Amino acid sequence: MTIKQFINNVLERVLKIYTIFVIYSSVLAGILFPMLFIGGFFLFLKNFYRFSWYLADPTIFGQDLRTCWLNSHLQIPFFSSDIWLFLKVMIFIAGLILFVISLVWLVIGIRKNSELVQNKIYKHMRHPQNLSIIIMAFPLFLYLGFRMGDFVSWVQFIFIMIIFSDIGDIKLKKKYPKEFQLYYEKSGFFLPRLIPYRIGRYFSAVYNKKFRYPLLLLIYILSIFTLYQIFLVLPFFPLYI
């Protein structure tokens, strides 16, 4: 390949990318702004993580947060090493890649079909973009080593994203009742469907909200209790400064 051919190929690809951007820009803007809002939400939750601590342990009202168990760091050298930093960067990049892929196929799906998007990754899971935000949030919450309160805040964020995704499913069910029913039976929530539909519908926000949310609350309480037991077993030490 000559230099002239190489330059022509590069220019041709740049032109194609620019053309795609122009064609899909309006759709992209309509999707990207809500995603940025969600991103801003978990950054807000990170900045105000102490409020989320009260949801994990209401007994800390009126106490010094600096000495509570949620402000304790895990004293294991690995969590202050470059390897842990590298892993967090890789986790964030993995989430970012999933977010971009989900966003691209969502834009293409909406552009080609004004109805329910079920192409590519959305064929197997309904909320890959929300899963990607959860993955990207993990290293952001735990950017200061491994503090129990930050990990608890991330767990709470997962439950918030589950509820947010449930709201999306309910809206789609109302907008596309027949098409969503077929889509729901074949697809999973954050992952490809693992539980048969006949069983999963009993835990569904669309078909059985009265059972789903008490169950989620029970799972949340058990999760916090389990994390507290881990705190008692592993070498956590409070941060006094």
C-alpha positions in Angstrom: 0.0 0.0 0.0 1.4 3.4 -1.0 1.3 6.5 1.2 -1.3 8.0 -1.0 -3.6 5.0 -0.6 -3.0 4.9 3.1 -4.0 8.6 3.4 -7.1 8.0 1.2 -8.2 5.1 3.4 -7.7 7.2 6.6 -9.7 10.1 5.1 -12.4 7.8 3.9 -12.8 6.3 7.4 -12.8 9.7 9.1 -15.5 10.8 6.6 -17.6 7.7 7.4 -17.3 8.3 11.2 -18.2 12.0 10.8 -21.2 11.0 8.6 -22.5 8.5 11.2 -22.1 11.1 13.9 -24.1 13.7 11.9 -26.8 11.2 11.2 -27.1 9.8 14.7 -26.3 13.0 16.6 -29.9 13.9 17.5 -30.6 10.4 18.7 -27.3 10.2 20.6 -28.0 13.5 22.4 -31.4 12.2 23.5 -29.8 9.1 25.0 -26.5 10.6 26.3 -28.1 13.3 28.5 -30.0 10.8 30.7 -26.8 8.7 30.9 -24.8 11.8 32.0 -27.5 12.5 34.6 -27.1 9.0 36.0 -23.3 9.4 36.0 -23.7 12.7 37.8 -26.0 10.9 40.3 -23.4 8.3 41.4 -20.7 11.1 41.6 -23.2 13.0 43.8 -23.7 9.9 45.9 -19.9 9.5 46.2 -19.5 13.1 47.4 -22.3 12.6 50.0 -21.4 9.0 50.9 -21.9 9.8 54.6 -25.6 10.1 54.1 -25.7 6.6 52.6 -23.9 5.3 55.7 -26.9 6.2 57.8 -29.0 3.9 55.6 -26.5 1.1 56.4 -26.3 1.7 60.1 -28.9 4.1 61.6 -27.3 3.7 65.1 -24.5 6.1 64.0 -26.9 9.1 64.3 -25.3 11.5 66.7 -22.0 9.7 66.8 -18.6 10.5 65.4 -18.5 9.1 61.8 -14.7 9.2 61.9 -14.5 6.3 64.4 -17.4 4.1 63.2 -17.0 0.8 61.4 -18.0 2.3 58.1 -14.9 4.6 58.2 -12.6 1.6 58.6 -10.0 0.7 56.1 -8.9 -2.9 55.3 -5.3 -3.2 56.4 -4.0 -5.6 53.7 -1.0 -4.4 51.6 -2.7 -5.6 48.4 -5.3 -2.8 48.7 -2.6 -0.1 48.8 -0.5 -1.7 46.0 -0.1 -0.7 42.3 -1.8 -4.0 41.4 -5.0 -3.0 43.1 -4.8 0.4 41.4 -4.3 -1.3 38.0 -7.2 -3.6 38.6 -9.5 -0.7 39.4 -8.4 1.1 36.2 -9.1 -2.1 34.2 -12.5 -2.5 35.9 -13.4 1.1 35.0 -12.2 0.6 31.4 -14.3 -2.6 31.1 -17.3 -0.8 32.3 -16.6 2.1 29.9 -16.3 -0.2 27.0 -19.6 -1.9 27.8 -21.2 1.5 28.2 -20.0 2.7 24.8 -21.0 -0.6 23.1 -24.5 -0.4 24.7 -24.9 3.2 23.8 -23.9 2.6 20.1 -26.3 -0.3 19.6 -29.0 1.7 21.4 -28.6 4.6 19.1 -28.5 2.3 16.0 -31.5 0.4 17.2 -33.6 3.5 17.8 -32.5 4.9 14.5 -33.5 1.8 12.5 -36.6 1.0 14.6 -38.6 3.5 16.5 -40.1 0.7 18.6 -38.5 -1.5 21.3 -34.7 -1.9 20.8 -33.8 -5.6 20.8 -30.6 -5.7 18.6 -27.2 -7.1 19.5 -26.5 -6.9 23.2 -30.0 -5.7 24.0 -31.2 -9.0 22.6 -29.8 -10.8 25.6 -30.1 -8.2 28.4 -32.4 -5.2 28.9 -30.1 -2.8 30.9 -26.5 -3.3 29.8 -25.9 0.5 30.1 -26.9 0.5 33.7 -24.7 -2.5 34.4 -21.8 -0.6 32.9 -22.5 2.3 35.2 -22.4 0.0 38.2 -19.1 -1.5 37.0 -17.6 2.0 36.4 -18.8 3.2 39.8 -16.9 0.4 41.7 -13.4 2.0 41.4 -14.8 5.4 41.9 -16.3 4.5 45.2 -13.2 2.6 46.2 -10.6 5.1 45.1 -9.2 5.4 48.6 -8.0 1.9 49.1 -10.7 -0.3 50.6 -12.9 1.5 53.1 -16.0 -0.4 54.3 -18.3 2.6 54.1 -17.3 3.2 50.4 -18.0 -0.4 49.6 -21.4 -0.3 51.4 -22.2 2.9 49.4 -21.5 1.0 46.2 -23.8 -1.9 47.2 -26.5 0.7 47.9 -25.9 2.2 44.5 -26.5 -1.2 42.9 -29.9 -1.4 44.6 -30.7 2.1 43.4 -29.8 1.1 39.8 -32.0 -2.0 40.1 -35.0 0.2 41.1 -34.1 2.7 38.3 -34.0 -0.2 35.8 -37.3 -1.5 37.1 -38.9 1.9 36.3 -37.6 1.6 32.8 -39.1 -1.9 32.4 -42.5 -0.7 33.7 -42.5 2.2 31.2 -41.6 -0.1 28.3 -44.3 -2.5 29.3 -46.9 0.3 29.2 -45.6 1.7 25.9 -45.2 -1.7 24.1 -47.3 -4.2 26.0 -47.3 -7.1 23.5 -43.7 -6.6 22.1 -42.2 -6.1 25.6 -43.9 -9.3 26.9 -42.1 -11.4 24.2 -38.8 -9.5 24.8 -39.1 -9.9 28.5 -39.5 -13.6 28.3 -36.3 -14.0 26.3 -34.0 -11.4 27.8 -32.3 -11.0 31.2 -32.1 -8.0 33.5 -28.4 -7.0 33.9 -27.2 -10.4 32.5 -28.5 -12.8 29.9 -31.5 -14.7 31.3 -30.3 -17.5 33.7 -33.6 -18.2 35.5 -36.5 -19.6 33.4 -39.2 -17.0 32.7 -41.9 -19.0 34.6 -39.8 -18.6 37.8 -38.4 -15.2 37.1 -41.8 -13.6 36.6 -42.5 -14.1 40.3 -39.6 -11.7 41.1 -40.5 -9.2 38.4 -41.1 -5.5 39.0 -43.4 -5.6 36.0 -45.6 -8.5 37.1 -45.1 -8.9 40.8 -43.9 -5.7 42.5 -45.5 -6.6 45.9 -43.1 -9.5 46.2 -40.0 -8.0 44.5 -39.4 -5.0 46.7 -39.8 -6.7 50.1 -37.4 -9.3 48.7 -35.0 -6.7 47.6 -35.2 -5.0 51.0 -34.5 -8.4 52.7 -31.5 -9.0 50.4 -30.2 -5.5 51.2 -30.5 -6.0 54.9 -28.7 -9.4 54.6 -26.0 -7.8 52.5 -25.3 -5.1 55.1 -25.3 -7.7 57.9 -22.9 -9.8 55.9 -20.6 -6.9 55.3 -20.6 -6.1 59.0 -19.6 -9.7 59.8 -16.8 -9.4 57.3 -15.7 -6.2 59.1 -15.5 -8.2 62.4 -13.4 -10.9 60.9 -11.0 -9.1 58.6 -8.3 -6.6 59.8 -10.2 -3.4 59.5 -9.0 -0.3 61.4 -10.8 3.0 61.9 -9.5 6.1 60.3 -9.3 8.8 63.0 -8.3 11.7 60.8 
